[in-house]
Amino acid sequence: MDLILYTNPQSRGRTARFMLEEVGVPYETVILDYEGAMKTPEYLAINPMGKVPALRHGDQTVTECAAICAYLADAFPDAGLAPPPARRGDYYRWLFFAAGPVEAAIMDRYRKLEPDDEQQRMLGYGDFDRTIAAIDAAVTRHPWLAGDDFSAADVYAGSQIDWPMQFGMLTPTPALSDYVERLRARPAYVRANAIDG
Ligand SMILES: N[C@@H](CCC(=O)N[C@@H](CS)C(=O)NCC(=O)O)C(=O)O
């Protein structure tokens, strides 16, 4: 098949599958186990990090969940998952914000690291509450991160806040709670979770 998702059902690969289900094109799934398959020379040639997810599309290889979401939105424009290029300000902002500051904030919280004032000036995310408040303000202004229309930024950034909410690491505001409910109601989200579940 032209499109292959390398993943594990208990991984960030769930976000990539959510995106593939939004796109709605056929794809093959290769499940890799954590102990062995992710570290074989064959897979390391696809992702030298030995991590999932990864995507193959023809002769293209894409790793990093955010890049996979952005790539698929561009590769399959008929799915309407990216705004027109001249209107991508918010779209790019939240995709990159979720891959950088949000990811770091959540991982530091997971590791029980709380930055002091001086560290907050150096860290791209500042502190956890400030990072989450930025997303909260965006989804208070409009239903989806890039405006009125759902986009790949919601697949990725939404998933970045959905899972810490599921694990009790993030207490949602009403706006974040409503936002994640809208995300979870997407037929593609439901299908992706059913497959990985
Ligand atoms: N920055 C990567 C993170 C990928 C990642 O850390 N994947 C984990 C599962 S959620 C993994 O494959 N871990 C296996 C390992 O490191 O051995 C992305 O966003 O795709």
The ligand as a Tripos MOL2 file, in Angstrom:
@<TRIPOS>MOLECULE
LIG
   20    19     1     0     0
SMALL
NO_CHARGES

@<TRIPOS>ATOM
      1 N1          8.4380   13.4260   19.4360 N.3       1 LIG1
      2 C1          7.9040   12.1550   19.0210 C.3       1 LIG1
      3 C2          7.7600   11.2700   20.2370 C.3       1 LIG1
      4 C3          7.5550    9.8450   19.8660 C.3       1 LIG1
      5 C4          7.6430    8.9580   21.0950 C.2       1 LIG1
      6 O1          8.2670    9.2940   22.1190 O.2       1 LIG1
      7 N2          7.0690    7.7500   20.9950 N.am      1 LIG1
      8 C5          7.1330    6.8010   22.0670 C.3       1 LIG1
      9 C6          5.7510    6.2140   22.3120 C.3       1 LIG1
     10 S1          4.5660    7.4590   22.7500 S.3       1 LIG1
     11 C7          8.0470    5.6550   21.6480 C.2       1 LIG1
     12 O2          8.0050    5.2250   20.5340 O.2       1 LIG1
     13 N3          8.8720    5.1460   22.5830 N.am      1 LIG1
     14 C8          9.6900    4.0200   22.3350 C.3       1 LIG1
     15 C9         11.1190    4.2000   22.7670 C.2       1 LIG1
     16 O3         11.5450    5.3430   22.9910 O.co2     1 LIG1
     17 O4         11.8060    3.2010   22.8600 O.co2     1 LIG1
     18 C10         6.5500   12.3520   18.2890 C.2       1 LIG1
     19 O5          5.8650   13.3380   18.6020 O.co2     1 LIG1
     20 O6          6.1950   11.5570   17.4230 O.co2     1 LIG1
@<TRIPOS>BOND
     1     1     2 1
     2     2     3 1
     3     2    18 1
     4     3     4 1
     5     4     5 1
     6     5     6 2
     7     5     7 1
     8     7     8 1
     9     8     9 1
    10     8    11 1
    11     9    10 1
    12    11    12 2
    13    11    13 1
    14    13    14 1
    15    14    15 1
    16    15    16 2
    17    15    17 1
    18    18    19 2
    19    18    20 1
@<TRIPOS>SUBSTRUCTURE
     1 LIG1         1 GROUP 0 **** ****
